[in-house]
């Protein structure tokens, strides 16, 4: 079920389905609710899943205000409040995981637990250089398909490129009616490159699972380990054969792992 809700002064596109404990899914760079389709389908038998288009992605417009991770976190908080959710398990990947960190720091009562996939506390020189390259490439690529083919070399495993998974995802992205504007993509890359939660994560008091992937060359396992070490009591695990977005490539495995974590958190009360 999809609808616009008023959150943090914006009309934010939200899709939610299922019944059970509330779960908020937060997308990364330019990603829309469709990115979470395999979670919306695979976990709705036991959870109430909420996904939304961040400002400047999909159906949610980019306002005139300067973009910041703090504003994105406040948008996420606004979505929960608009839906009458007092607290939720919160999961995000890549840039979305950074928004999740900020959400937990700024609105701790809304966050029941955190799952941070392919995360970091601050981008290192390698990741910042990659971002600058992708920002320029987005403006000079000969076609949107060419951009996606290049971009996805860092996002999915070789396996996914060989078995047709990446071709299918590219087709779905190109067919989507709501494309992200170039300047909005570049704004996201710039804002994420400068955001740093390192010194503040010790103040979190929420059950946290940090998931990294052994084949992820962007947010490498060492970066996830550093994030987990910064959060009191956080658990850190590596999916050795996966890349940046395992929730799309091995959804059954990913869904089972995070659902077990949410169940464990719920059992603790």
Order of alpha helices (4+ residues) and beta strands (2+ residues): beta-beta-beta-alpha-beta-alpha-beta-alpha-beta-alpha-alpha-alpha-alpha-alpha-beta-alpha-beta-alpha-alpha
